[in-house]
């Protein structure tokens, strides 16, 4: 990644941004590796909306791709789709929220009219808009959001954990798509944030969880997230391995009933369909544009259910409940924390393959630490 370009268009004093009356600080990605700190008009809450002061934004791989202009987003763009904040005002017609409520934001805005939306699957709406990806998002001091996309944080939950609700909901979507059930054995391929959060959700559900990765340090964290067994994969070696066979309980002697593929590496999907038990399910949640290949007869001979998983079907409330049950574990996913003025450094940290990065949290100027 080339050295980021940062332009400052607003005045900063310490960690508090000074903006004019009726304006706010926003950070725009204007070109590849180029940020512009600007003062823009502060939004107001329209009918059915609430005005949210953004306290924290978490970053994920999609954010890095957008920053490097390697994504379908159109620049310039205010990024930030994993976010939590505090309601400061509500518009006409809102009676579910009041000023002072701390909320997590569901960033998905489906059209509500297409076939997928009519089936209750707006997470794959063909005209889906996502805050911070296809329209301006949370790397600004305030954001006007439809009240139906705001979810009050459980009592005592800090806003910093509320910002993790969106990736938790993605993991829950994958678990739901796979129809995971208590007592089943599940193999999770990939111990990045989504794989780790899926591991936590599966353990919480009562599954036996085997989490695999190519990086030993990630497997240490997987054990913290509840993996019963961890498996170090050698990409050059055949799969499944004797170690996987040894980890399988008697109830899954023919293989795990469910495999979640959370890396997006094409060869990992081959591993998934090879390892899964006959009549099992494979869920692909990792994303890649690269093609994959595996023996086609594996699907009919084992009668595998091969499923995709994208975003979540309104699972932010369930995500907050899971976080509330395991706050210390989820907090362990946050490996780095930066102020919004250090955003370029945050992206450089994500890009550095030598860094052990879980989730990076951005503290917004009016939110601070919570």
N, C-alpha and C positions, 0 to 999 in steps of 0.2 A: 504494500500500500504506500502510495506517495505521501509526502508530508501534507497533513491537512491544512487547508487555508481557512482562516477564521477572520471574519470581519465584524467589528463591533459597532452596532448602531444604537445602543442604549447605554446609559450611564450605570456603572456598577460601583457600589461602595461596600467593600467586604463581601458578605454573602447576601446583602439586601440590594435588590435592583431598584433604582429610582426611576420611575416613569411618570409621565405627566398625567394630569387628571383625565380619566376616561380612556387611558391607554394602558398597555401592558407589554412586557417583554415576551418575545417569541423567538425561537431558534429555527431558522429555515436551512434545510439542506438545499443548496441552490445549484450544485453541480457535483460531479464526483469528488469526494473528499473535501468538500467546501461548505463551510457553515457561515451563516450570516445572522448575527444577533441584531434584531430590529425591534423598534417600538411600533406597535400596531394598535388599532382600535380595540378596546376591550369589548367583548361580546356582551349581549344582554340575553336574559332568559325569555324566550318566546312562549307562546301558548303550548302547554304540555311539556315544557323544558325546565331544567334547573341550571343555574350558573354554578359551576364547580371550580373552586380554587385547587389547582393541581399541586399535590404535596410530593408525590413520588412517581417516577416512571422507571420501569424495569426494561432492560434491553435484551433482545434475542437475536438470533442469527439473521432473521429477516431484516432487522434494523441495520445490521452491518451491510447487507447486500444493497439496501436502499441507499445508504450513505456512500457506497462505492459505485452507485448508479449501475447496479447489476441486478435489477429487479423490474417488474412491470410498472412500478410507480412512475408517475410523471413529476419531474422536478420543475420549479421549486416546491418544497413540501415541508411542513412542520411535522416531524416524525413523532412517534410515541403512541403505541397501542396497548401497552401493559401499564395501567395507571390507576392511581387511587387519589382521592382528594376530599375536600370538605365543601358541602353545599353552602353557598353564601347568599343565594336568592332563588326564589322559585317563580315561575311564570304563571299566568292564568291557567286554571284547570288542573293544577297540581295539588293534590291533597295527601300524597303518600310520603312526602319529604318536607322537612323544615330546615331553615338555616341552622348550621351547626352539625348536621348529620354528616358523618364520615362514610364515604361510599367507595366501592369498587365500580369501575366502568366496564360494561360490556361493549367492546369497540365495534361490533358488527352491526351494520345497518342493511338488512335485506330489503328487497323491493316490496315484498308482501303480496305480489301478484302472480309470479311465475309458477310453474308446476311444482318446483321444489318447495317454494314457500307455502303453496296450498297444501302440501303434504306435511307441513310442520318442520321442514328441513331447510330453513333459511340459511343455515351455515354453509350450504353449497349453492345458494342463489346465484344464478348466472349474471345478475347485475349487482352483486354484493359490493357494498362500500364499507371500508374499514378505516376507522380513525387512525391516522398516522401512517397509513399505507396508500390509500386512494383518496383521502381528503385529509385536511390538517388535523393533527392529533394533539397529544398531551405535552409536548415540549414547549409549552407556553404557560403563562401564569394562570390563565382562566380558560375554560372551555364550556360552551353551552351544549347540553346533552339532553336528549329526550329522557323524561323521568323513568320510562319503562326500561331504559338501559342502565339504570343506576341501582345498586344493591347495597343497602346499609350494612356496614361491618358489624359483626357480633360484638357485644359489649366487651371492652378490654382489649380488642385486637388492634395493634398499632397499624397505622396507615401503610407503613412499609411492607407489611405482610399482605395487605389488601392489594398491593400492586402485583403480587404474585398470583392472584386469583385467576387471571386469564390463562397463563400456561398450565395451571392446575386443571382448569376446565378442559383444556385440550387433551390432557392425559385422561381425564374422566370420560371424554368422548370416545377415546380409543378403547378404554375398558368396557364402556357400554356397547360399542359396536361389536366387540368380541364376545358379548354375552357372558362375561366372566361370572363364575359362581363359586361360593364358598366350598372348599374341599378340592377344587381343581388345582392342577399344577400348570403354572404359566411361565413361559420363557420370555424374558424381555431382552431384546437385542439392542444394546446401546444404553449407556449410563450417562448420557447428557441430561440436561434438565428435564426433558419430557420423559425419558426413560426412568429417571429417578423418581419423578412424581407419580408415574404409573406404578412403579414398584411400591411406593407408599400406599397408593390407593388399593392395589391388589392385596397387600398385606392386611390393610384395614378391613377389606372385604372378607378375609378368611381364606385366601388362596395360599398355596405353597409357591413361592416366587424364586425363580432362578434368573439372575441378572448377569448378562455377559457384555464384555467390552474388550477392546484391544489395549486399553490403557490401565495399568494396575492401580494408579491413584484413584481413578473413577470407581473402581470396584470397592475400594475402602469406603467411599461415600455411599455406595449402594448398600453396603451392610448397615450403615447408619440409617438408611431409608427403609430398612426392613427386609432386605433380601435374605431368604433362608440359606441360599447358596450363591456363590459368585463364580464366574467362569471367565478365564482369560483366553481370548480367541487369538490364534495365530492366523492371520489372513492367508498365509501360504499353505496352511495345513488343511487336510480334509475335515469336513464337518458333517454330521455330529461327531463329537469326540468321546473317548472313553470317560472323560471327566463328567460330561453331561449325563451319560448313561448311569454313572455311579450316583449322581445327585437325584435321579428320578426315584420317587417313592413307588412302592408296589402298586399303588392305584394309578400310576402313569407309566407302567413298564414299557408300553409301546411308543412313548413319547409324550411331551406336554400336550394337554388338550387345547391350549391356546398359546400362540406366539404373537407378541407385539414387536413389530420391526420399527425401531425408533432412530435409525441412523440415516436413512436415505441413501445408503451405499447399495448399489445394485446387487452385488454378490451376497449381501446380507439377506435379501429377500429369497435368494436361492437357498441359503442356509435355513430360512424359516420354513419353506415348504418341504424341505428335506427332513427337518427335524420333527415337525408336527405329527401328532398321532393320527392314524386313520380316523376319519369323521371329525377331525379337528378344525380349528379356525385359525386363520392368519390375518392379522390386521396390519396394514401398511399405513403408518402415521408419519414416518420420515419422508421428506420431500426431496426429489431430485428430478432434473430433466434428462438424466442419462438413461439409456435403455438398459433393460435387464433381460436375462435369459435363464431358463431352467427347463429340465425335461418336462414336456407338456403332460406326459402320462401320469405325473405325480398328482395332478389335480383330479382326474377321473378315478384313477386306481384307488386313491385314498379318500375320494369324495370330500375334498377340502373346501371349506368356505373361505374364499379369498376376498377380503373386505378392505376398502379404503376408509380413512378417517381424516376429516378436516375440520378445523375450528371446533366449536361445540354448539350443541342445540340448547342454548339457554342454561348452561350448567354452572354459571358463576355462583348462584346460591349454594349449590352442593359443594363447589370448590371452597367457598368460605367456611362451610361446616367442616370439611376435611382439615383445612388449615387450623381451625379452632381446636380440633382434637389433637393436632400434632404441631403446635406452633414452633417449638424449639427445633424440630427436625426440618421444617420448611425454612426457618431462618438460616439453617446451615447451608442452604443452597446459595445464599448471597455471599459471594467471595470478594466482591469489590464494590466500592461505593465512592461516588464522585459528586461534586456540586455541578450544577448545570453549566457553569463557566468552564468546567473541565471536560466537556463532552468530547472534544477531539481526542483527548487522552484516553477516555473511556473506549472509543472506537479503536484506537491504536492497540489498546490492551486486548480487545476482542480479536483483533487481527493477528496478534502475536501467538504463533503456535506453541511457543515455549512457555506461555502463561497457563496456569490451571484456572480456567474461568468457569464458574457456575452461572449465576445470575449477577449482572451488574446493575446496581441501583443508582439512579440519578435523583439527588435531592433538589427539588425546585426551590427557588429563592424564598417563597413565602411559606413553604411547608416545613423545611428543615428536617431534623431528626425526630422520630416519634417512637 
